[in-house]
Amino acid sequence: MDKQTALTQPLLGAHMSIAGGLEKALLRGQKLGCRAIQLFTKSSNRWEERFLEESEIQLFREVRTKTGMDPVISHASYLINLASPDRELYGKSLGAMVHEICRCEQLGIDYLVVHPGFHKGCGERWGMNRITDALDAIHADTAGAKVQIALETTAGQGTALGGSLEQIARILGGVKENSRLQLTHNKMLPKGDR
């Protein structure tokens, strides 16, 4: 497909497995006829961080060029909670986001999707402030990174934040470097409070 035709066609994509190597997600997407994919750069439900080998990075970039997959979007770990009142979980969440952004930078991935978080009973206002503080801290720790954080809306059940456009607007308006943020929509229900 030439570039002009590609611009007039719908951008179809799906979340692809990285089983067997990060580049496999690109190949799986291509096999299904995707023009874009989403993937995890590490296990979505474990805190352990994954550090990429130079050979993995190079292979991923080569296969991406060959497949023409664009955009490639990463989804952050489901364990991350940028509104957590628990000091340890909050610290782990910030650290994990920094590592997620670093992996995306290495791979040339432009967007990192994350759910805003759960206030766990501390209230919406408190939770919203916690999220904006988290995003400011993450941006400070990743100064110069090109990766944009894409906030994924939620169904807003329980203590989940980001379920309304008003909440998303408050987050966008409260973050110092809001040009480093994007918005994405999730039609799935949250799996529960994290």
N, C-alpha and C positions, 0 to 999 in steps of 0.2 A: 504494500500500500504506500503510495507516495505521500509526502508531507501534507499537501493540500487536501487530499481525500481524508487523511487522518484527522485533520482539523474539523471536518464536517461530520464525522462519525461520532456516535456516542462513546464516551470514555467508559469502557466496561472493564471491571476488575473484580478480584476476590481476594480473600485472605488465604495465603498459601503456606503449607507446611515447609519447615526448613530441615526436616528429617533427611539425614545424609549429607548435609552441607547447605550453607546459606544460598548458594547459587542454584540449588535444586528448586527453590521457590520460584525463581525466574523461569526456569524451564517448565515447571508445572503450569505456571500461568500462561506461558506461550502455547503449550499443548492444548489448553482450554480455549484459546483465542482471546485471552485477556490483553488489554493494552496497558493496564496498570495493575499493581498488586499491593497487598499489605502483608507484612510478615512480622514475626517477633525476631529480635536479634539474639535472644536467649530464652530460656524456659520462662513461660509466663506466670508460673505459680511457685517459683523458688527464688530465694534471696541471693543465692550464689551468683556472683558476677562472671561473665564470660569475657575473656580477653582474646582478641582476635590476632591470629598469626598473619604476618605480612602476605604469605601465600594465599590465605583465604580472602583477604581484602582484594588482592590483585585478580584472583579468579572471579570473584563476585563482580567486580567492575568490568572485566572482559566479557562475561556472559551477559551482563546488563546491556553493554554496547551491542553485542550480537543480536540480542532479542529485541532491542529497541523499547524495552519496558520503561514507560515514563508516564506518570510518576511511580516511584516505589516509596511506599509509606511504611513506617515501622509503628507498631503498637507497643506501648510500655507495659511492663509487668502489671498484672492484676492486683498484686499485693500493695502497690503504691497508694498511699492515702495522704494527699497534700493538705488535708484538713484535720488530721489526727490529733487529738488532745494528748495522746500517749507520746511522751518525749522520745522514747526509743524508736517507736514506729515512725514518728515524724522524721527523725534523723536518718533512719534507714531509707525512707522514701526520698528525701532530698538527695542522698548519696546515690541511690539507684537511678534517679533521673539524670544526674550528672553523667553517670556511666553510660546510660542509654544514649544521651546526646553525643558522647564521645564516640560510641560505636557507629552511630548514624553518620557522624562527620567522616570517620574512616572509610565508610562504605559509599559515601556520596548520596546518602538518603536525606531528602530535604525536609520531611515532616515526621514528627513523633507524636502520635495520638496518646492522650492520657485522659482518664476520667478525673474531674476536679477533686472529688473526695467526699468523705462522710464526716460530719461533725460529731457523731457519736453522743448526742445529747447535750452538747455545749451551746447549741443554738445556731441559727442561720448566720446572724451577724458575726459572731465569733468565728465560725467556720470560714466565712467569706474572707475575713481579715487574715486568717491563717493561710488560706490558699494564695492570696496576693503576696503575703510575706514569703511564702515558699517559692513562688515563681520569681520574685525579685532576687532571692538568694541563689536560685538555680541559674538565673541569667548572669549574675555576678560571677559565679564559679565557672561559667562557660563563655565568658566574654570573647567576642570575635567569632563564635560559632555561627555558621550559616543556617543550621537546623532551626526550624520553627516548631514550637509546641502547638499542637492542634488539640484544643479542649473539646472533648466529646460530650455532647449533651446526654443527660440521663433521663430516666422516667420520673425522677424526683421522689421515689418511694423511700419511706423511712427517713434516715438522716442524710440521704444522698443530696449533694449540692450540684448545681448545674442543670437542673430540670426545667428551668424557665429562662426565657430570653432576658428577663430582668436580671437574674442572677449572673448569667454570662456577661451581660453588659457591665455589671458592677465589677466583675473580675477584670474584664478588659480595661475598664476605666481606672481601676486601682493599681494596675501593674505599671511600673515605671517605663519599661521597655516593651510596651504593648505591640509594637511593630514586629516583635518576635513571636507573636501569637497568631493562631488561626482558629477557626471554629469548624467542627464537624458534627454531624448528627447521627445519633445511634437510635435505631428503632427498637432495639432489644431492651428488655427489662434488666435492671441490675441484678446480679446474683445474690445480693444481700450486703449487709454492712460489713465493711472490711476494717 
